Every structure is written in C-alpha cells, then in structure tokens.
C-alpha cells in the first residue's frame, strides 16, 4: 500500500469505527463524505481534529470545507501537501 493509501485507510477506519459506529464498513477513496451527508457538521469537527492529531498537521479555517474534505482522496492529498510543503 502506498503512503496515500495508508493515510486513506487510517482515515476510513476512524470514520467507520468512531463516527459511523460501523467497524466493518468499507469507504471507497472517492466516496463523498460530506456532500452525501455521511458525515455531519459535528462529525466533521471530530474528523478535522483526528487528522491534525494523527498526521501532525495544522489545518487552516479556509481548508475546513467540503472542497478539501469530501473524499478520502482529497484528504490524503491535503495531508501530503501539509506534511511536504
């Protein structure tokens, strides 16, 4: 698995276990998380905090939106840019 794939899997596991309470749920890398309503506004905050703490990045308020956070692919790309500026 690639580093991006590892990031995606870590995030998918967190969403499935902690947010959706469905540990066996598979979340595809391109599945919409926010725009589909899978993640609500309260869970979005939990996800943002998880990303910051797990990957050691700081997110700007302007990055906390569906354009940057709607899929695992987008999240992995955002984390990669933050870790390797």
C-alpha positions in Angstrom: 0.0 0.0 0.0 1.2 3.5 -0.8 1.6 6.3 1.7 -1.5 7.9 0.3 -3.3 4.6 0.6 -2.1 4.2 4.2 -3.5 7.7 5.0 -6.8 6.9 3.3 -7.1 3.6 5.2 -6.4 5.3 8.6 -9.0 7.9 7.9 -11.5 5.4 6.6 -11.0 3.2 9.7 -11.6 6.2 12.0 -14.8 7.2 10.2 -16.2 3.7 10.1 -15.4 2.9 13.8 -15.7 6.2 15.6 -18.1 8.3 13.6 -20.4 5.8 11.9 -20.0 3.1 14.6 -19.8 0.5 11.8 -16.3 -1.0 12.1 -16.7 -3.3 9.1 -17.9 -0.5 6.7 -15.7 0.0 3.6 -15.4 3.6 2.5 -14.1 4.0 -1.1 -11.4 6.6 -1.7 -13.7 8.6 -4.0 -16.9 8.3 -2.0 -18.4 11.6 -1.0 -18.3 12.0 2.8 -19.7 15.5 3.4 -21.8 16.2 0.3 -23.6 12.9 0.7 -24.4 13.5 4.3 -22.4 10.6 5.5 -20.5 12.9 7.8 -22.5 15.7 9.6 -21.1 19.0 10.9 -20.3 17.7 14.4 -18.5 14.6 13.0 -16.7 16.9 10.6 -15.1 18.7 13.5 -14.1 15.3 15.0 -12.6 14.3 11.7 -10.6 17.5 11.4 -9.2 17.1 15.0 -8.3 13.5 14.2 -6.5 14.5 11.0 -4.5 17.1 12.8 -3.6 14.9 15.8 -2.9 11.7 13.8 -0.9 13.3 10.9 0.8 16.2 12.8 -0.7 18.9 10.5 -2.4 22.1 11.3 -5.5 22.9 9.1 -6.4 26.5 8.3 -10.1 27.5 8.6 -10.2 28.0 4.8 -9.3 24.3 4.4 -12.2 23.1 6.6 -14.8 22.6 3.8 -16.3 20.0 1.5 -13.9 21.0 -1.3 -10.9 19.8 0.7 -12.6 17.1 2.9 -15.2 15.5 0.8 -13.3 12.3 -0.2 -10.5 10.2 1.3 -8.5 11.1 -1.9 -8.9 14.8 -1.2 -8.0 14.4 2.5 -4.9 12.3 1.7 -3.8 15.0 -0.8 -4.3 17.8 1.7 -2.3 15.9 4.3 0.5 15.2 1.9 0.7 18.9 0.9 0.8 19.9 4.6 3.4 17.4 5.5 5.6 18.2 2.5 5.2 21.9 1.8 
